[in-house]
Amino acid sequence: MSALFAATYPERVSHLVLFGGFARAADRVSPDVWEQALEQRVKDWGTGGLIKATIGSQATNPDAIAQFAKFERLSASPGAFKTILLLNRQIDVSSILPTVRVPTLVLHRRTDALIPVALGRDLAARIPDARYIEYPDGDHAFWSGNVENLLGDIEEFITGHREGPPTELERVLATVLFTDIVDSTRSAAAMGDRNWRKLLDSHDELARETVDKHRGILVKTTGDGILATFDGPGRAVRCALTLGTAALQIGLPLRAGLHTGEIEIRGRDIGGIAVHAAARVMAQSQSSEVLVSRVVTDLVAGAGLKFSERGSYELKGLPGRWELFSASL
């Protein structure tokens, strides 16, 4: 269908990509073999048997077979499947292919069990100036096997370049600060949307000024809190304490959590276990409290900050038990 469309409406087609294809269905198998195969495939329809031809690499995987069988049963009845096969047998675009004048890429896997590779080579040979790429192994299903090379070849053919291997994420050591406005939902309901929005704007501006003053990076506001990073844990703790005091003066009690660890820089966002840990530490914090992990207390020893033990906790999704401490000046 795509080859026919490209030949008929070349002005509407920028590129034509054909994978695991053929020019004429009758070339696949002889008429007598075809009749036997037709009846057998219709008989096996709904059992997952077709997986042997389409995704042979999964043909011994019971789960894959069961999933494929379900796909067969949900997609068509045996009668409808037979009708489709009879229609497919009539496909013949051999006379159309020489008239295709758009950039064409033909891809085929040498071990394709459904469409012999010789038919893929023939298909490419019939299209003027078609580019042909043959892969040494793989299934008929394009999403199985070495998909990266296949997608890279298609991307390069269409765009003129291919994306290189993913670069390693930039990782740095940082102290991560999470804050949260206590009972924000209840406060919003009591104040009304407009007044609450104005108060939140004041909070966000206060947070930006405070983080900047302590030479931190405000990664983002979270709607009712912030996420920030610092290259010094002492400044991070002082920022949290200062912000908590200032926010309380405008009627917004905060709770805060800090942890120091390696983070991943993802553009303007951050990720990694240290980020999750800081969020989990904050979740244990009480109103107007700055809670930190043991790592933070060890790193700021002698910096003039005070810490009181808050106990040992299991933090959701993180291994072991975590000793947490409440910070003060």
Sequence and secondary structure as in RCSB ss.txt:
>XXXX:A:sequence
MSALFAATYPERVSHLVLFGGFARAADRVSPDVWEQALEQRVKDWGTGGLIKATIGSQATNPDAIAQFAKFERLS
ASPGAFKTILLLNRQIDVSSILPTVRVPTLVLHRRTDALIPVALGRDLAARIPDARYIEYPDGDHAFWSGNVENL
LGDIEEFITGHREGPPTELERVLATVLFTDIVDSTRSAAAMGDRNWRKLLDSHDELARETVDKHRGILVKTTGDG
ILATFDGPGRAVRCALTLGTAALQIGLPLRAGLHTGEIEIRGRDIGGIAVHAAARVMAQSQSSEVLVSRVVTDLV
AGAGLKFSERGSYELKGLPGRWELFSASL
>XXXX:A:secstr
 HHHHHHH GGG S EEEES  SBGGGTS HHHHHHHHHHHHHHTTTTTTHHHH GGGTT HHHHHHHHHHHHHH
  HHHHHHHHHHHTT B TTTGGG  S EEEEEETT SSS HHHHHHHHHHSTT EEEEESS  SSTTSS HHHH
HHHHHHHHHS    S    EEEEEEEEEEEETTHHHHHHHH HHHHHHHHHHHHHHHHHHHHHTT EEEEE SSS
EEEEES HHHHHHHHHHHHHHHHHTT  EEEEEEEEEEEEETTEEESHHHHHHHHHHHT  TTEEEEEHHHHHHT
TTSS EEEEEEEEE TTSSSEEEEEEEE 
